């Protein structure tokens, strides 16, 4: 989705927004040893009354009102880390971040090198096992530096991911991935689009990479997980899913995208992965719902009227990012998802 760079580019419009209360800042995680530089966006509660600006506003996408670099409200606050999908960025779930801040959370979203909109370099892309580590390093940074967001509570941390980000947060909760099995049975068990993306990501291509993918990448600080139409979920081993001991909410798209359009969009997930996850996770701590009217990209940022036509002209075939189910409204979908997530996290983190 690199061709959408001009439409997805970060933009701040100095226009009055509807309300104050959401602070926003960016940082880069410090590089130590074999770490890679990671850009992180942070949303947090603030008492500042400075006029907000619109964050992430583009000709195609609706921005969110924030106060840039505002003084944080004193914590500790519960923390949610977000993980974007393949070719995505922090912008994709900014709408959800804003809702979570209104509920009192600090939210942090790293851009995963190699699989983010403006960095699709293959050496980083094939190191998928570093994605969960990006989230763990983000948690470290916020715990070690209260000035970033007012302080976070070490015992109230959750992770949410869309698409490949959903796979990432399940790994963070204890899931283990069998890359060799996925590669061996790809055409029999998955679609051609899946297999092409597996190849692009180096899944099943060498023993060292497969071993790194199969390692324990969990972070015991994670107390709850939410997946949004994740993929590739079916490569996670049943035994590792059954052993996950934190509450998990699995939200899937109600409908698959048709094969021809999916090929043009290069997506990697279907609701089959969400169903697979729900089948093997512990029933007592798992919530599974297919969101009515949603397609894979319905969980991304809201599109403006006419955005699909604008994107299609700029990048033929990729207007799918603004497509929802027949008769569905993305705003309605987002409200339902947001309400479900805040209710789930409120109970899950309180129970911890």
Buried (B, 14 or more C-beta within 10 A) or exposed (E): BEEBEEBBBBBBEEEEBEEBBBBBBEBEBEEEEEEBEBBBBBBBBBEBEEEBBBBBBBBBBBBBBBBBEBBBBEBBBBBBBBBBBBBBBBBBBBBBBBBBBBBEBBBBBBBBBBBBBEBBEEEBBBBBBBBBBBBBBBBBBBBEEBEBBBBBBEEBBBBBBBBBBBBBBBBBBBBBBBBBBBBEEBEEBBBEBBBBBBBBBBBBBEEEBBEBBBEEBBBEBBBBBBBBBBBBBBBBBEEBBEBBEBBBBBBBBBBBBEEEBBBBBBBBBBBBBBBBBBBBBBEEBBBBBBBEBBBBBBBBBBBBEEBBEBBBEBBEBBBBBBBBBEEBEBEEBBEBBBEBBBEBBBEBBEEB
